[in-house]
Amino acid sequence: MSATLDEILNSHRTHRPVVMGILNVTPDSFSDGGRFIDPASAVAQARKMVADGADVIDVGAESTRPGSERVGPDEQIRRLEPILPQIAKLGAAVSIDTTSAAVARFAIDTGAQIINDVSAGRDDDEMFGLAASRNTALILMHMLGSPKSMQENPKYDDVVSEVRDFLARRIEAATDAGVKRSRIIIDPGIGFGKLLEHNLALLNNIGVLGELGVAVMVGPSRKRFIGELSGQSNPDMRLGGTIAACLAGWRSGASIFRVHDVAAMVQALTVARAIEEKDM
């Protein structure tokens, strides 16, 4: 059975792993672009992910891959209109992956319970007010720059402390706008303005982010750094590395995992959790 929203938000306290399935209804996402642009295919994929054990379906209508161009709210809503009402009935929580308050408002009205904002509220001044007024869960992610430019030689003095400090500031900004701290999830933004060494350092130090007192989500699924380590250029062939990265994040304190391959991730986390609990 899929987790409730309260179980998702408290997963860092209960040590219950939460799996978020990625559903991109875009023509240009880095791994599955174009595969689910057809509404029937999108709904079928969402149904499969729920059957595979997804707690959340994260639906996005704008690609945030490196170098991607922006997509306006009207076009995002056009892509979402045929599918969100059906996905909201499948039993898993629905997350809307957008930086636009207009798109988030449409999605909430259609049944979404979570806003996944990769800009952490910086792209749209209305986002925090919307989340506060509708009491939705809100994911705040760290990104250096914008999707179009974020991978152009990103630099940090101390990536872990800088990401932590950024997320602390965005939590404060959100709560100042009326968002309840208990409704916030943070994401270090694996692959969003980070080189290989930055991603590895963050996955190994999730506990530092956990000091902020909210659930931590990681999304390493099929990303470039896995290909750099493994020599695998095809994102679809990076499942093993995705599982390894998520389990590393789990061991260091993450509790929510945003992935393309739901069934394999659910199985891996089920076994990892059972092993840990056997030693307790």
N, C-alpha and C positions, 0 to 999 in steps of 0.2 A: 504494500500500500504506500502511495506517495506521502511524503511528509506534509504536515500542515504548515501554514505560514509561520506560526509561532515556533514550531519545531525547527524550521529553517533558520529563523532569527536567533534561536537559542542553541544552535548546533555546536557552537564553540564551548558551551557549558556542559552539554550532555554527551559530547564526543560521538555524536551520530553523524556519519558522513552523509552529505547531501550531493546528489548528482544532478547537474543542470545540463539538459540536452540542447545543443546549438541547432537552430533552424534559421538559415539565411534565405530569405525570399528576395534575393538579389541576383543580378546577372554577372557580378564581378567579385564576389568574395574569394579569398585566396585559395580555399580548398574546395568548397562545394558550390561556387558561384554558378548560377544557371540551373542547377539540378532540381531546385524546388521552387522555381519561379511560377510554375503552373500550380494553381490553387489545389487541385486534386492531389498532386504529388506532395505538396507541402503538408496537407492535412494527413495524408497517409504516413508520411515520415514522422509527424508528431505522434500519431497513434502508435506507431511502432516503438518510438522512444519511451512512451508511457508504458507500453507492454514490457519493454526491456528493463523497466525499473526507474525511469527518470522521475525525480521529485519536482523538477521545474522544466518547463520548455521556454527557452529564451529566444524570442522571435525578433529578428532584425531585418529592416527593409532598406538599410544603407550600409554599404561595405565600409569597414574601417581598416582594411588591409593597407600596408605601406604604399604610399603613392596614390591612394584612392581620391576621387573627386567627390565633392559634397552632393547630396541628393536632397531636394527641398521637401518640406513637410507634406505638401499636397501629393507628391509622387509617392512618398513613403506610405501615406494613408491609403492611396489607391492600391498599392501592393498588399496592404494588410486587410482591407475591407472584406475580401472574399473568404479569408481564412480564420481570422481571430475569433469570430463567434463560435466556430466549430471547435477550435482548439481549446477554448475556455471550458468546453463541456467534457473534456477527456479525463478529468480527475486530478491532473497535476496542476500546480501553480503555474501561472503564465507570467513571464517577465518580458517587458518590452525593451529592446536594446536600441536606445535613441538618445540623442542630445537635445531633442526638440520638445519643448513643453506641449506644443500643439499635438504632436504625434503621441506623446505620453498620455495626454488627456483623452484622446480618441481611444487609445488602448485600454485605459482604466475604465472608461465608459462601456467597453466591450468585454470586460472581465479580467483584465490584467491586474495583478496584485503587487507587482514589483517593477520598479523603474531601474534599468541598468544603464547608467549614464557614464560613458567613457571619458567625458570631459569633467566629471565631478561637479557639475553645475556651473561651469565657466562659460559654456556656449550660449546658454539661455537663462537670463535673469529670472524667468518665471518658474524655473524647474523646482526650486526648493519650496516656493510658496505652494505650488501644486501638490507636491508630495506631502507637505504639512496639512493642507486643507483636506486632502483625501485620505490621509493616514496610511499611505502606501509604504511598503518597504522601498529602500533606496540604496542602490549600489554605487559607491564612489570609487572611481578608478584613477590611478596615477598614469599620466601620459606626459611625456616630454615633447612639447610642440603639438602639432596636429597630425592626423594620419598621413596627410600628403608629404610632410617633411620630417616626421619623427625619427626616421632611421638615417638621417643625414648626419653622421658622426656624433651621436649622443655622448655627452661627457658628464661624469660625476666625480666629486672628490670622495664621497662615501655614499654609494647608492642606497644602502639599507637605511641609514639615518635620514638621508634626504627624502626618500619616499615616505618614511614614517612621518617626518615633520610636515610634508605636504598633506598627507591624509589627515593628520591631526588638525591642520588648519581648515581643511574642507569639512571635517566633522563639525568643527566649531561654527563655521559659516552656516552649515545646514541647520544646526540646532538653534542658532541665533534667529533663523528664519522660521522656526517653529516645528521643525522636524524632530520627532522624538529620537533620542539617541538609541533607544531599544529597537528602532526600525531601520537602523543603518547597518550596512555590510560594506567592508572595504576590500579593494582588489589592488595588488601592487602593479598590475598592468604588465604581465610578462609579455615581452615582444613589442611593447608600445614605447618606443624611444629607448630601447635597451640593446646592448650588445651581448654576446654570449656570456661574458664574465658577469655582467650585471644580472642577467636572468638566473644564473647559478647561485649567485650570492643571495638574491632575494628568496629563492626556493629553499635555501639552507637556513634562512633566518626569519621565517614567518613568525616565530615567537616574539620577535621585536615588534612586529606590527600588532600582534595579539595583545600587547601591553595597552593598546588603546581601548580594550574592553568590549569590542564588537566582533562579530563573526568575520572571518577572512576567507575570501574566495580566490582561487587561482584558476587561470585559464591558459595552460601551456599547450593545449591540444593541437597536434600536427604542426607546430610552429617551426620557424626557420632554424632556431638554435638547436633543435633536435636533429635536423638535417646536417647542420655543421658538425655536430658530434658524431653522427652515425654515417655520414657520407650519403644519406638517402635524400635525393633531390625531389622525389615525388611525395607531396604531403600525405597522400592516402596511405603511404607505406610507413608512416611514423607512429603506429599504434603502440609498439613496444616502448618507444621513448616517451610517449605521452603518459603511459601507465607509470613508468619509472619516475617521471617528473611529478606526477600527482601524488604518488606514494611518498616521495621526498617531502612534498608540501604537507602531506598528512602527518608525517612524523614530526615536522617542526611546528605544527599548530593550525594549519588550514583545515576547514571543515566543509567547504563548498567547492565543487569541482565542475568547471564549465568545459564540456567535452563534446566531440562529434560522435564518438563510439560509446554509447551508453551502456550496452550490455557488458562489454569487456570491463568497463570502469566499475560498474556495480559489483561484478564478480571479484575484481581485484581488491576493492575496498572492504567487501564482506569478509574476505579471507584475512586481510591485514588486521581488521578490527578484532576478529576472533582470536588471532594469534596474540595480540596485545592483551586482550581480556583474560586469556588463559594464564598469563604471567602475573596478573594482579592478585 
